[in-house]
């Protein structure tokens, strides 16, 4: 017998007669039952019983004047994506991209760095990427992002990932993406090659002319710098495609 799922949300809407006509009241985290608040839930049940958004809410502790902490945490997860969020090392860029206070971006970057250092000590090593399918497997969560993200994956001579980060958010355009933004991390982390990937929220993996133009431009720059762009992958809903240009 199939069980029925029951979805839960963190916001509740009151439409009682005591409220002004046409007005709804969004219950914030302070209005939630004590046992459902992220910090209290963490204390009682442990971290494994919290969602990622709830864990981020614990890190943030408070919201902003514009946004409740739980709403902010949920939006951050939705707009940036789990792996993208954990790979970002620039608090200033994170704060700008997500429109959150700098101190909260600093908290996220610090927590991410702590986690990655422990991971490096206890894992079998960084991912190896040799094919477009490897790229898709590594970045599959990008297929669900609501905005277009350009991601850089930086490799050593053994095709191991030594760094990856979100380069930009928004429609990719050769006039908006400067090569220095793409190749600066490659120099910083001594990468010998890089792979670009971006998602199409529409789910379609056909490259636009702008996708092709920026790819060709970056291939040329990479040849001059001695850091090869070896692929540019478009990620759609359940599928991927490499942009068909000459990478040699």
N, C-alpha and C positions, 0 to 999 in steps of 0.2 A: 504494500500500500504506500502510495506516494505521500510524503509529508508536505505541508504547505509552508512556504516561507513567509515570514512577517518582517517587513522592513521597518526600521526604527530611524527616526530623525532626532536631531538635537534641538530643533525649534518647534514650538507649539504655538498655535494661533488661537486667540480668544476673540470671539465675536459676540460677547454678551451685550445685553441691552444697556448695561451701565456705561459702555464705551460710547464715545461720540459716533453719530451715524456715519457709516461708511469707513470707519477706522478699525483697523486690526492691530492687535498688540502682539509683538513677537517676543515670546519668552526667552530671555537670555540665560546664560549659564548660571547666574545667581538665582534664577527662579526654578532651576532644576531641583529635583529631590536630592538630598545630600548624598545618598549612595550612588547617584548617577553622575556626580561631578567628577571630572577626570582625576584630580588629585586624591580625592577620597576613595575613588574606585581603585586607583593604583595602590593606595595604602592597604585596602581591604583584600583585593584580589590578586595583586601582583601585576607586573608590566605586560605579561603575555595575554592578559584579558582585555587590554586596551587596544583600540584601533590606532593606526598611525596618526590620524588627525587628533585623537585624544592625547597621544604621547607628545605631539607637537604643542598642544594646548598647555600641557604641564610645563614644557620648556618655556613657553612664552609667559606663563603665569597670569598676565593681564592682557586685555585687548588694547584698543586705542579709542580715541574720542569718536571715531567713525565706525568702529567695528568691535563687536563682542569677540572675546578670545577664541571661542569655539568656532565662530563663523570665520574668523581670520585663519585659523588652523586648517579648516576644511577647504577654504578657497586656495590656500597655499598648495595643498596637496593636489587639488584638481587642476590648477593652472600650470604647475611646474612639473608634476610627476615625481614619483618616489626616487628613481635612480638619478634623474636630472638634479633634483634637490640635493641629494647626498653627494653629488660630484662637484658642486659649486664651491669654489674656494674664495671668491671675492664677495665680501659682505656688502660692499657698496653696490655692486652690480645686482646682487640678490634683492637688496632693499629697493632699488630703482625698478627692476623688472616686476616685482610683486607689490609695489606700493605699500611697503610695511616700514615701521621705524627701523633705523639702522641698528639699534641695540638688539632688536629681535633677530635681524639678519645675522648679527655677530653670534648670537646664541646658537642659531642653526649651524653655522659654519664650524663653530667650536665643537659642537656635539658630533657633527659629521666627521671631523678630523679625528676625534677620540675613537669613534667606531671603526674608522678605516685603519687606524694604527693597530688596534686589537685584531682586526680581520687579517691584516698582513702578517701578524705574528702567528696566527692560528690556521691560516688557510694553506692550500697546496700551491698557491701562487696566483698571479694575475691571469686574466683571460687571454687566450690566444685567438686571434682573428685572422683567418686566411681567405674567407669567401664572403660574398654578399649575404649568404644565409647565416653565417656567423654574426654578421653585423645585425641582422634582423633579430636573431635570438638574443643578442646582447642588449638591444635597445627596443625590444618589442613593446614595452609599456608606452612608447611614444605614439603608438597607433591610437591611443585613447585621449591624447592631449587636445584640448579645445582650441589651442592656438598653434600656429606653425613655429616650430623650434628648429634652429640649426645647431647641430651637435658636432663637435670635433673629437675624434678618437685618435690618440697619438701613440705610435708604436715604436718599439725598439727593433733591432735587426733580426730578432727571432719572432717577430709578429706578436709579441706580448704587449698588452695595453699597459702603458706607463702613466697615462693620464687621459681623462676625458672631461669635457665641460660643455656647457651651453654657451654658444658663441653669440647668438642673438635670438630674439623672439619677435615674430611678426613676419610678414610676407618677404621672402628672399628676393633681393634686388641687387644687381651688380653695382648700383649707385649708392647703396646703403651699407653693404658689407665690404669693408676695406680689408685687403690682404693682411695687413699688420695684425688685425684682430684674430685672424685664422692662424698665422704663423708664429705669433708671439709665444703661445704656450709650447709650440714645438721647439723653439730655441731654449726656453726656460727649462724644459724637461729633457733636453738632449734627444729628441725624437728623430728618427731617421726617415719616418714616413707618417702620413696621416690619412685618415678616412673621414669624409664628411657624411653626415646623414641628416635628413630632415623629414618631418612628417607632413602629410597632406590631410588636414582634418576632414576633407570631403571623402577620404578613403580611396580616391583615384591616384594611381601611381605614375600616370603619364607626366613626364617633365614639361614644365613650361619653358618658353624661350628664355626667360630670366634664369631659370635653373641651369640651362645649357650654357648661357653666356658666362655666368659666374664660375661655373666649373672649368671652362676653358681658360678663363682669366687666371684662376688659381693654379691650374696645371703649369701655365707659363711662368708664374712667379716662383712656384716650387722648384722648377728646373734651374732657375737662376740661383736660388738659395741652397740647392742641393738637398732639399727636403721634399720628397715626392708625394703628391696627392695620388693615391693609388685607386681610389674609388669614391663615388658619391652616390649614396643609396637613398631612395625615396621610400618611406614607410607609409603604407596605407592600412586599411582595415583587413587584417589577416593576410596581408601580402606585402611584397616589396619589389623594387626594381632598381637596377643600377642605371645611371644616366649613361647613355650610349655615346661616348666620345672617346677620342684617342688619348689614353693615359700614358702611353709609352714616351 
